[in-house]
Amino acid sequence: MISAQSGNTVYLSGHIAKKDGKPYAGKLGDTLSTEEGKAAARNVAIDLIATLRAAAI
């Protein structure tokens, strides 16, 4: 996970949705259910917030 700061803007990249330490793989509606897609999005959001928090401290 990468973060860079320019003034009061923080740029985040390199976040991948993971389940049990392994990346989610598949296509929503094909190999991933809607619930799995929601869980993947939630996991990425939590990781993004954690990275942003670490950059702000």
C-alpha positions in Angstrom: 0.0 0.0 0.0 1.4 3.3 -1.0 0.5 6.8 0.2 2.0 10.1 -0.8 1.1 13.6 0.5 1.1 16.9 -1.3 0.0 19.7 0.9 -3.2 18.7 2.6 -4.0 16.0 -0.1 -3.1 12.3 0.5 -2.9 9.9 -2.5 -3.5 6.2 -1.8 -2.9 3.3 -4.1 -2.2 -0.4 -4.1 -5.2 -1.6 -2.1 -6.6 -5.0 -3.0 -9.7 -6.7 -1.5 -8.7 -9.8 0.4 -10.5 -12.6 2.2 -8.5 -14.7 4.6 -5.3 -13.1 3.3 -6.0 -14.0 -0.3 -7.2 -11.6 -3.0 -10.8 -11.8 -4.1 -10.8 -13.0 -7.7 -13.7 -13.2 -10.1 -16.4 -11.1 -11.7 -19.4 -9.7 -9.8 -22.5 -11.5 -10.8 -20.6 -14.3 -12.5 -18.2 -15.9 -10.0 -18.8 -13.5 -7.1 -22.1 -12.9 -5.4 -23.4 -9.5 -4.5 -22.7 -10.3 -0.8 -19.1 -11.2 -1.7 -18.8 -7.9 -3.7 -20.1 -5.9 -0.7 -17.6 -7.7 1.6 -14.7 -7.0 -0.8 -15.7 -3.3 -1.1 -15.9 -3.0 2.7 -12.5 -4.6 3.2 -10.9 -2.2 0.7 -12.6 0.8 2.4 -11.3 -0.3 5.8 -7.7 -0.7 4.4 -7.9 2.7 2.8 -9.1 4.4 6.0 -6.2 2.6 7.9 -3.6 3.8 5.4 -5.1 7.4 5.5 -5.0 7.4 9.3 -1.4 6.2 9.3 -0.4 9.0 6.9 -2.2 11.6 9.0 -0.3 10.7 12.2 
